[in-house]
Amino acid sequence: MEYWEVAENFVREMHRKYLLRVNKPGNTPEPWKDFSEELLIARLSEEIEELEEAIKSGGNISDELLDVANFCMYLWAKLNMKKL
């Protein structure tokens, strides 16, 4: 599989997961705007721990990787908003 195909599939999965999350009552559609950098870093750390546990236990690694990637993206967006 080519890089662009991997990236395209990854973006589709990120979007699917986003839609599942944002449609839950009480969830904000743009958490990087509402959450502090410290909270985003803390949540990223929690997601990394969940990924490590999924790897050890044979859990849903793919989903946990998406969660880690989401918080990386949120933090990236939050930090880049300051530059605008």
Backbone atoms as SQL, in Angstrom:
CREATE TABLE atoms (id INTEGER PRIMARY KEY, chain TEXT, resi INTEGER, resn TEXT, atom TEXT, x REAL, y REAL, z REAL);
INSERT INTO atoms VALUES
  (1, 'A', 1, 'MET', 'N', 0.849, -1.171, 0.000),
  (2, 'A', 1, 'MET', 'CA', 0.000, 0.000, 0.000),
  (3, 'A', 1, 'MET', 'C', 0.901, 1.243, 0.000),
  (4, 'A', 2, 'GLU', 'N', 0.553, 2.202, -0.813),
  (5, 'A', 2, 'GLU', 'CA', 1.298, 3.453, -0.916),
  (6, 'A', 2, 'GLU', 'C', 1.014, 4.357, 0.292),
  (7, 'A', 3, 'TYR', 'N', 1.931, 5.282, 0.559),
  (8, 'A', 3, 'TYR', 'CA', 1.782, 6.197, 1.689),
  (9, 'A', 3, 'TYR', 'C', 0.456, 6.944, 1.623),
  (10, 'A', 4, 'TRP', 'N', 0.120, 7.497, 0.449),
  (11, 'A', 4, 'TRP', 'CA', -1.105, 8.280, 0.328),
  (12, 'A', 4, 'TRP', 'C', -2.338, 7.427, 0.621),
  (13, 'A', 5, 'GLU', 'N', -2.294, 6.134, 0.305),
  (14, 'A', 5, 'GLU', 'CA', -3.424, 5.248, 0.600),
  (15, 'A', 5, 'GLU', 'C', -3.544, 5.012, 2.103),
  (16, 'A', 6, 'VAL', 'N', -2.410, 4.837, 2.750),
  (17, 'A', 6, 'VAL', 'CA', -2.412, 4.669, 4.208),
  (18, 'A', 6, 'VAL', 'C', -2.968, 5.931, 4.856),
  (19, 'A', 7, 'ALA', 'N', -2.483, 7.094, 4.426),
  (20, 'A', 7, 'ALA', 'CA', -2.938, 8.366, 4.987),
  (21, 'A', 7, 'ALA', 'C', -4.431, 8.571, 4.745),
  (22, 'A', 8, 'GLU', 'N', -4.895, 8.251, 3.561),
  (23, 'A', 8, 'GLU', 'CA', -6.316, 8.409, 3.237),
  (24, 'A', 8, 'GLU', 'C', -7.184, 7.496, 4.103),
  (25, 'A', 9, 'ASN', 'N', -6.773, 6.250, 4.257),
  (26, 'A', 9, 'ASN', 'CA', -7.528, 5.322, 5.113),
  (27, 'A', 9, 'ASN', 'C', -7.518, 5.787, 6.566),
  (28, 'A', 10, 'PHE', 'N', -6.383, 6.285, 7.011),
  (29, 'A', 10, 'PHE', 'CA', -6.265, 6.777, 8.381),
  (30, 'A', 10, 'PHE', 'C', -7.214, 7.958, 8.611),
  (31, 'A', 11, 'VAL', 'N', -7.247, 8.875, 7.674),
  (32, 'A', 11, 'VAL', 'CA', -8.131, 10.045, 7.799),
  (33, 'A', 11, 'VAL', 'C', -9.595, 9.597, 7.824),
  (34, 'A', 12, 'ARG', 'N', -9.948, 8.639, 7.022),
  (35, 'A', 12, 'ARG', 'CA', -11.333, 8.123, 7.035),
  (36, 'A', 12, 'ARG', 'C', -11.683, 7.539, 8.405),
  (37, 'A', 13, 'GLU', 'N', -10.761, 6.757, 8.954),
  (38, 'A', 13, 'GLU', 'CA', -11.008, 6.161, 10.273),
  (39, 'A', 13, 'GLU', 'C', -11.072, 7.230, 11.367),
  (40, 'A', 14, 'MET', 'N', -10.207, 8.237, 11.281),
  (41, 'A', 14, 'MET', 'CA', -10.245, 9.340, 12.246),
  (42, 'A', 14, 'MET', 'C', -11.596, 10.050, 12.164),
  (43, 'A', 15, 'HIS', 'N', -12.078, 10.280, 10.960),
  (44, 'A', 15, 'HIS', 'CA', -13.367, 10.961, 10.780),
  (45, 'A', 15, 'HIS', 'C', -14.518, 10.113, 11.318),
  (46, 'A', 16, 'ARG', 'N', -14.472, 8.809, 11.067),
  (47, 'A', 16, 'ARG', 'CA', -15.511, 7.911, 11.590),
  (48, 'A', 16, 'ARG', 'C', -15.544, 7.971, 13.108),
  (49, 'A', 17, 'LYS', 'N', -14.385, 7.906, 13.711),
  (50, 'A', 17, 'LYS', 'CA', -14.307, 7.938, 15.173),
  (51, 'A', 17, 'LYS', 'C', -14.764, 9.296, 15.711),
  (52, 'A', 18, 'TYR', 'N', -14.413, 10.352, 15.010),
  (53, 'A', 18, 'TYR', 'CA', -14.842, 11.699, 15.391),
  (54, 'A', 18, 'TYR', 'C', -16.369, 11.793, 15.392),
  (55, 'A', 19, 'LEU', 'N', -16.996, 11.284, 14.353),
  (56, 'A', 19, 'LEU', 'CA', -18.458, 11.360, 14.273),
  (57, 'A', 19, 'LEU', 'C', -19.121, 10.579, 15.399),
  (58, 'A', 20, 'LEU', 'N', -18.549, 9.439, 15.768),
  (59, 'A', 20, 'LEU', 'CA', -19.092, 8.682, 16.891),
  (60, 'A', 20, 'LEU', 'C', -18.982, 9.483, 18.183),
  (61, 'A', 21, 'ARG', 'N', -17.878, 10.182, 18.367),
  (62, 'A', 21, 'ARG', 'CA', -17.633, 10.944, 19.578),
  (63, 'A', 21, 'ARG', 'C', -18.472, 12.212, 19.647),
  (64, 'A', 22, 'VAL', 'N', -18.514, 12.947, 18.569),
  (65, 'A', 22, 'VAL', 'CA', -19.166, 14.260, 18.580),
  (66, 'A', 22, 'VAL', 'C', -20.685, 14.133, 18.686),
  (67, 'A', 23, 'ASN', 'N', -21.224, 13.010, 18.294),
  (68, 'A', 23, 'ASN', 'CA', -22.673, 12.827, 18.352),
  (69, 'A', 23, 'ASN', 'C', -23.171, 12.392, 19.731),
  (70, 'A', 24, 'LYS', 'N', -22.271, 12.225, 20.685),
  (71, 'A', 24, 'LYS', 'CA', -22.667, 11.881, 22.052),
  (72, 'A', 24, 'LYS', 'C', -23.036, 13.166, 22.794),
  (73, 'A', 25, 'PRO', 'N', -24.131, 13.146, 23.550),
  (74, 'A', 25, 'PRO', 'CA', -24.533, 14.348, 24.293),
  (75, 'A', 25, 'PRO', 'C', -23.426, 14.839, 25.226),
  (76, 'A', 26, 'GLY', 'N', -23.211, 16.137, 25.234),
  (77, 'A', 26, 'GLY', 'CA', -22.235, 16.750, 26.125),
  (78, 'A', 26, 'GLY', 'C', -20.844, 16.877, 25.539),
  (79, 'A', 27, 'ASN', 'N', -20.578, 16.228, 24.416),
  (80, 'A', 27, 'ASN', 'CA', -19.257, 16.333, 23.795),
  (81, 'A', 27, 'ASN', 'C', -19.187, 17.572, 22.914),
  (82, 'A', 28, 'THR', 'N', -18.088, 18.242, 22.989),
  (83, 'A', 28, 'THR', 'CA', -17.868, 19.425, 22.171),
  (84, 'A', 28, 'THR', 'C', -17.268, 19.012, 20.825),
  (85, 'A', 29, 'PRO', 'N', -17.668, 19.672, 19.733),
  (86, 'A', 29, 'PRO', 'CA', -17.130, 19.278, 18.430),
  (87, 'A', 29, 'PRO', 'C', -15.671, 19.684, 18.210),
  (88, 'A', 30, 'GLU', 'N', -15.177, 20.640, 18.974),
  (89, 'A', 30, 'GLU', 'CA', -13.804, 21.121, 18.790),
  (90, 'A', 30, 'GLU', 'C', -13.107, 21.249, 20.144),
  (91, 'A', 31, 'PRO', 'N', -12.767, 20.104, 20.762),
  (92, 'A', 31, 'PRO', 'CA', -12.216, 20.144, 22.119),
  (93, 'A', 31, 'PRO', 'C', -10.900, 20.884, 22.238),
  (94, 'A', 32, 'TRP', 'N', -10.137, 20.970, 21.169),
  (95, 'A', 32, 'TRP', 'CA', -8.865, 21.674, 21.255),
  (96, 'A', 32, 'TRP', 'C', -9.071, 23.154, 21.542),
  (97, 'A', 33, 'LYS', 'N', -10.256, 23.681, 21.230),
  (98, 'A', 33, 'LYS', 'CA', -10.536, 25.094, 21.501),
  (99, 'A', 33, 'LYS', 'C', -10.927, 25.311, 22.961),
  (100, 'A', 34, 'ASP', 'N', -11.610, 24.331, 23.539),
  (101, 'A', 34, 'ASP', 'CA', -12.145, 24.473, 24.894),
  (102, 'A', 34, 'ASP', 'C', -11.204, 23.963, 25.980),
  (103, 'A', 35, 'PHE', 'N', -10.322, 23.029, 25.648),
  (104, 'A', 35, 'PHE', 'CA', -9.465, 22.395, 26.640),
  (105, 'A', 35, 'PHE', 'C', -8.116, 23.103, 26.714),
  (106, 'A', 36, 'SER', 'N', -7.566, 23.147, 27.905),
  (107, 'A', 36, 'SER', 'CA', -6.235, 23.736, 28.085),
  (108, 'A', 36, 'SER', 'C', -5.182, 22.800, 27.509),
  (109, 'A', 37, 'GLU', 'N', -4.007, 23.354, 27.252),
  (110, 'A', 37, 'GLU', 'CA', -2.894, 22.533, 26.780),
  (111, 'A', 37, 'GLU', 'C', -2.559, 21.450, 27.804),
  (112, 'A', 38, 'GLU', 'N', -2.603, 21.813, 29.081),
  (113, 'A', 38, 'GLU', 'CA', -2.292, 20.854, 30.146),
  (114, 'A', 38, 'GLU', 'C', -3.282, 19.688, 30.135),
  (115, 'A', 39, 'LEU', 'N', -4.567, 20.002, 29.949),
  (116, 'A', 39, 'LEU', 'CA', -5.574, 18.940, 29.910),
  (117, 'A', 39, 'LEU', 'C', -5.364, 18.048, 28.693),
  (118, 'A', 40, 'LEU', 'N', -5.065, 18.639, 27.555),
  (119, 'A', 40, 'LEU', 'CA', -4.824, 17.841, 26.349),
  (120, 'A', 40, 'LEU', 'C', -3.615, 16.928, 26.521),
  (121, 'A', 41, 'ILE', 'N', -2.562, 17.433, 27.147),
  (122, 'A', 41, 'ILE', 'CA', -1.366, 16.611, 27.391),
  (123, 'A', 41, 'ILE', 'C', -1.702, 15.477, 28.364),
  (124, 'A', 42, 'ALA', 'N', -2.464, 15.783, 29.388),
  (125, 'A', 42, 'ALA', 'CA', -2.856, 14.753, 30.357),
  (126, 'A', 42, 'ALA', 'C', -3.705, 13.675, 29.685),
  (127, 'A', 43, 'ARG', 'N', -4.650, 14.098, 28.853),
  (128, 'A', 43, 'ARG', 'CA', -5.502, 13.133, 28.149),
  (129, 'A', 43, 'ARG', 'C', -4.687, 12.315, 27.155),
  (130, 'A', 44, 'LEU', 'N', -3.710, 12.935, 26.488),
  (131, 'A', 44, 'LEU', 'CA', -2.841, 12.200, 25.582),
  (132, 'A', 44, 'LEU', 'C', -2.075, 11.126, 26.350),
  (133, 'A', 45, 'SER', 'N', -1.587, 11.475, 27.511),
  (134, 'A', 45, 'SER', 'CA', -0.879, 10.495, 28.348),
  (135, 'A', 45, 'SER', 'C', -1.788, 9.335, 28.725),
  (136, 'A', 46, 'GLU', 'N', -3.041, 9.640, 29.066),
  (137, 'A', 46, 'GLU', 'CA', -4.007, 8.582, 29.402),
  (138, 'A', 46, 'GLU', 'C', -4.244, 7.671, 28.199),
  (139, 'A', 47, 'GLU', 'N', -4.371, 8.267, 27.037),
  (140, 'A', 47, 'GLU', 'CA', -4.605, 7.464, 25.832),
  (141, 'A', 47, 'GLU', 'C', -3.402, 6.588, 25.510),
  (142, 'A', 48, 'ILE', 'N', -2.191, 7.090, 25.755),
  (143, 'A', 48, 'ILE', 'CA', -0.988, 6.279, 25.539),
  (144, 'A', 48, 'ILE', 'C', -0.988, 5.090, 26.499),
  (145, 'A', 49, 'GLU', 'N', -1.393, 5.324, 27.739),
  (146, 'A', 49, 'GLU', 'CA', -1.484, 4.228, 28.710),
  (147, 'A', 49, 'GLU', 'C', -2.514, 3.188, 28.258),
  (148, 'A', 50, 'GLU', 'N', -3.651, 3.658, 27.732),
  (149, 'A', 50, 'GLU', 'CA', -4.673, 2.739, 27.230),
  (150, 'A', 50, 'GLU', 'C', -4.136, 1.933, 26.045),
  (151, 'A', 51, 'LEU', 'N', -3.350, 2.573, 25.191),
  (152, 'A', 51, 'LEU', 'CA', -2.735, 1.871, 24.063),
  (153, 'A', 51, 'LEU', 'C', -1.784, 0.797, 24.573),
  (154, 'A', 52, 'GLU', 'N', -0.954, 1.148, 25.549),
  (155, 'A', 52, 'GLU', 'CA', -0.017, 0.170, 26.106),
  (156, 'A', 52, 'GLU', 'C', -0.762, -1.019, 26.699),
  (157, 'A', 53, 'GLU', 'N', -1.866, -0.755, 27.379),
  (158, 'A', 53, 'GLU', 'CA', -2.665, -1.835, 27.966),
  (159, 'A', 53, 'GLU', 'C', -3.290, -2.702, 26.872),
  (160, 'A', 54, 'ALA', 'N', -3.773, -2.081, 25.812),
  (161, 'A', 54, 'ALA', 'CA', -4.361, -2.839, 24.706),
  (162, 'A', 54, 'ALA', 'C', -3.310, -3.732, 24.048),
  (163, 'A', 55, 'ILE', 'N', -2.096, -3.239, 23.936),
  (164, 'A', 55, 'ILE', 'CA', -1.013, -4.041, 23.352),
  (165, 'A', 55, 'ILE', 'C', -0.721, -5.248, 24.243),
  (166, 'A', 56, 'LYS', 'N', -0.661, -5.021, 25.550),
  (167, 'A', 56, 'LYS', 'CA', -0.365, -6.105, 26.493),
  (168, 'A', 56, 'LYS', 'C', -1.481, -7.144, 26.540),
  (169, 'A', 57, 'SER', 'N', -2.738, -6.678, 26.478),
  (170, 'A', 57, 'SER', 'CA', -3.875, -7.569, 26.671),
  (171, 'A', 57, 'SER', 'C', -4.490, -8.085, 25.379),
  (172, 'A', 58, 'GLY', 'N', -3.994, -7.606, 24.255),
  (173, 'A', 58, 'GLY', 'CA', -4.579, -8.024, 22.984),
  (174, 'A', 58, 'GLY', 'C', -5.893, -7.318, 22.692),
  (175, 'A', 59, 'GLY', 'N', -6.057, -6.127, 23.260),
  (176, 'A', 59, 'GLY', 'CA', -7.278, -5.347, 23.050),
  (177, 'A', 59, 'GLY', 'C', -7.313, -4.702, 21.675),
  (178, 'A', 60, 'ASN', 'N', -8.191, -3.732, 21.506),
  (179, 'A', 60, 'ASN', 'CA', -8.381, -3.076, 20.214),
  (180, 'A', 60, 'ASN', 'C', -7.301, -2.016, 20.007),
  (181, 'A', 61, 'ILE', 'N', -6.176, -2.445, 19.500),
  (182, 'A', 61, 'ILE', 'CA', -5.024, -1.565, 19.310),
  (183, 'A', 61, 'ILE', 'C', -5.334, -0.479, 18.290),
  (184, 'A', 62, 'SER', 'N', -6.031, -0.841, 17.240),
  (185, 'A', 62, 'SER', 'CA', -6.355, 0.120, 16.186),
  (186, 'A', 62, 'SER', 'C', -7.145, 1.309, 16.733),
  (187, 'A', 63, 'ASP', 'N', -8.157, 1.022, 17.532),
  (188, 'A', 63, 'ASP', 'CA', -8.966, 2.093, 18.133),
  (189, 'A', 63, 'ASP', 'C', -8.131, 2.957, 19.070),
  (190, 'A', 64, 'GLU', 'N', -7.271, 2.327, 19.852),
  (191, 'A', 64, 'GLU', 'CA', -6.436, 3.085, 20.782),
  (192, 'A', 64, 'GLU', 'C', -5.441, 3.966, 20.042),
  (193, 'A', 65, 'LEU', 'N', -4.912, 3.474, 18.926),
  (194, 'A', 65, 'LEU', 'CA', -4.025, 4.300, 18.110),
  (195, 'A', 65, 'LEU', 'C', -4.751, 5.531, 17.585),
  (196, 'A', 66, 'LEU', 'N', -6.007, 5.357, 17.194),
  (197, 'A', 66, 'LEU', 'CA', -6.798, 6.503, 16.735),
  (198, 'A', 66, 'LEU', 'C', -7.015, 7.499, 17.869),
  (199, 'A', 67, 'ASP', 'N', -7.248, 6.997, 19.080),
  (200, 'A', 67, 'ASP', 'CA', -7.418, 7.902, 20.223),
  (201, 'A', 67, 'ASP', 'C', -6.151, 8.708, 20.482),
  (202, 'A', 68, 'VAL', 'N', -5.002, 8.045, 20.434),
  (203, 'A', 68, 'VAL', 'CA', -3.733, 8.750, 20.620),
  (204, 'A', 68, 'VAL', 'C', -3.562, 9.792, 19.526),
  (205, 'A', 69, 'ALA', 'N', -3.832, 9.405, 18.298),
  (206, 'A', 69, 'ALA', 'CA', -3.691, 10.330, 17.171),
  (207, 'A', 69, 'ALA', 'C', -4.637, 11.524, 17.311),
  (208, 'A', 70, 'ASN', 'N', -5.851, 11.287, 17.788),
  (209, 'A', 70, 'ASN', 'CA', -6.797, 12.388, 17.986),
  (210, 'A', 70, 'ASN', 'C', -6.251, 13.417, 18.959),
  (211, 'A', 71, 'PHE', 'N', -5.716, 12.951, 20.072),
  (212, 'A', 71, 'PHE', 'CA', -5.203, 13.912, 21.048),
  (213, 'A', 71, 'PHE', 'C', -3.928, 14.579, 20.573),
  (214, 'A', 72, 'CYS', 'N', -3.134, 13.890, 19.761),
  (215, 'A', 72, 'CYS', 'CA', -1.987, 14.550, 19.125),
  (216, 'A', 72, 'CYS', 'C', -2.486, 15.661, 18.211),
  (217, 'A', 73, 'MET', 'N', -3.528, 15.384, 17.443),
  (218, 'A', 73, 'MET', 'CA', -4.079, 16.384, 16.536),
  (219, 'A', 73, 'MET', 'C', -4.680, 17.556, 17.317),
  (220, 'A', 74, 'TYR', 'N', -5.419, 17.260, 18.385),
  (221, 'A', 74, 'TYR', 'CA', -6.014, 18.331, 19.194),
  (222, 'A', 74, 'TYR', 'C', -4.926, 19.247, 19.754),
  (223, 'A', 75, 'LEU', 'N', -3.877, 18.641, 20.276),
  (224, 'A', 75, 'LEU', 'CA', -2.778, 19.414, 20.847),
  (225, 'A', 75, 'LEU', 'C', -2.067, 20.211, 19.751),
  (226, 'A', 76, 'TRP', 'N', -1.855, 19.610, 18.612),
  (227, 'A', 76, 'TRP', 'CA', -1.242, 20.306, 17.477),
  (228, 'A', 76, 'TRP', 'C', -2.086, 21.512, 17.087),
  (229, 'A', 77, 'ALA', 'N', -3.407, 21.324, 17.004),
  (230, 'A', 77, 'ALA', 'CA', -4.309, 22.421, 16.633),
  (231, 'A', 77, 'ALA', 'C', -4.272, 23.533, 17.682),
  (232, 'A', 78, 'LYS', 'N', -4.309, 23.149, 18.945),
  (233, 'A', 78, 'LYS', 'CA', -4.288, 24.144, 20.029),
  (234, 'A', 78, 'LYS', 'C', -2.997, 24.971, 19.985),
  (235, 'A', 79, 'LEU', 'N', -1.872, 24.315, 19.815),
  (236, 'A', 79, 'LEU', 'CA', -0.594, 25.016, 19.787),
  (237, 'A', 79, 'LEU', 'C', -0.452, 25.892, 18.542),
  (238, 'A', 80, 'ASN', 'N', -1.017, 25.447, 17.433),
  (239, 'A', 80, 'ASN', 'CA', -0.927, 26.231, 16.203),
  (240, 'A', 80, 'ASN', 'C', -1.921, 27.385, 16.158),
  (241, 'A', 81, 'MET', 'N', -2.972, 27.338, 16.968),
  (242, 'A', 81, 'MET', 'CA', -3.924, 28.442, 17.024),
  (243, 'A', 81, 'MET', 'C', -3.235, 29.695, 17.546),
  (244, 'A', 82, 'LYS', 'N', -2.240, 29.533, 18.406),
  (245, 'A', 82, 'LYS', 'CA', -1.517, 30.666, 18.977),
  (246, 'A', 82, 'LYS', 'C', -0.719, 31.409, 17.913),
  (247, 'A', 83, 'LYS', 'N', -0.339, 30.700, 16.871),
  (248, 'A', 83, 'LYS', 'CA', 0.485, 31.287, 15.820),
  (249, 'A', 83, 'LYS', 'C', -0.325, 32.118, 14.844),
  (250, 'A', 84, 'LEU', 'N', -1.634, 31.921, 14.820),
  (251, 'A', 84, 'LEU', 'CA', -2.490, 32.624, 13.861),
  (252, 'A', 84, 'LEU', 'C', -2.806, 34.042, 14.301);
